[in-house]
């Protein structure tokens, strides 16, 4: 089992494509999505907000040191 060493939540008040870009950017920086996407529905004249929990895992190289 991998050990989680960092946790964050990313969000976007744009559209789904904006959220995908944000999550993919974090994946490029070694973050991994955990759990599902949270959505705060839009009110009148507003946009929905999307949330995604992200974690970083301890890598095998750090365990050996």
C-alpha positions as CSV (number, residue, x, y, z in Angstrom):
1,X,0.0,0.0,0.0
2,X,1.3,3.4,-1.0
3,X,1.6,6.2,1.7
4,X,-0.1,9.5,0.9
5,X,2.3,12.3,1.6
6,X,0.3,15.3,0.3
7,X,-3.4,16.2,-0.2
8,X,-5.1,19.1,-1.9
9,X,-8.4,20.0,-3.5
10,X,-8.5,21.7,-6.9
11,X,-11.6,23.5,-8.1
12,X,-12.8,25.3,-11.2
13,X,-15.8,27.6,-11.6
14,X,-15.5,27.2,-15.4
15,X,-16.7,24.3,-17.4
16,X,-15.8,20.6,-17.5
17,X,-13.0,21.2,-20.0
18,X,-11.4,23.8,-17.6
19,X,-11.5,21.3,-14.8
20,X,-10.0,18.5,-16.9
21,X,-7.1,20.8,-17.8
22,X,-6.5,21.7,-14.1
23,X,-6.6,18.0,-13.1
24,X,-4.4,16.9,-16.0
25,X,-1.9,19.7,-15.0
26,X,-1.7,18.3,-11.5
27,X,-1.3,14.7,-12.8
28,X,1.7,16.0,-14.8
29,X,3.1,17.2,-11.5
30,X,2.7,13.7,-9.9
31,X,-0.6,14.3,-8.2
32,X,-3.3,11.6,-8.5
33,X,-7.1,12.1,-8.3
34,X,-8.7,10.3,-5.4
35,X,-12.5,9.8,-5.2
36,X,-15.0,11.3,-7.5
37,X,-15.7,14.8,-8.7
38,X,-17.8,17.1,-6.5
39,X,-20.1,19.6,-8.1
40,X,-21.7,22.7,-6.6
41,X,-24.6,23.3,-9.0
42,X,-25.0,26.7,-10.6
43,X,-27.5,29.2,-9.3
44,X,-29.4,31.7,-11.5
45,X,-26.8,33.5,-13.6
46,X,-23.9,31.6,-12.1
47,X,-21.6,28.8,-13.2
48,X,-21.2,25.4,-11.5
49,X,-18.1,24.8,-9.4
50,X,-16.2,21.5,-9.8
51,X,-14.0,20.0,-7.0
52,X,-11.5,17.1,-7.2
53,X,-9.4,15.8,-4.3
54,X,-5.8,15.1,-5.3
55,X,-3.0,13.3,-3.5
56,X,0.7,12.6,-3.9
57,X,2.1,9.2,-2.9
58,X,5.5,8.5,-1.5
59,X,7.5,7.0,-4.3
60,X,9.6,3.9,-4.0
61,X,12.9,5.8,-4.4
62,X,12.1,7.8,-1.2
63,X,11.4,4.6,0.7
64,X,14.9,3.3,-0.1
65,X,16.7,6.4,1.4
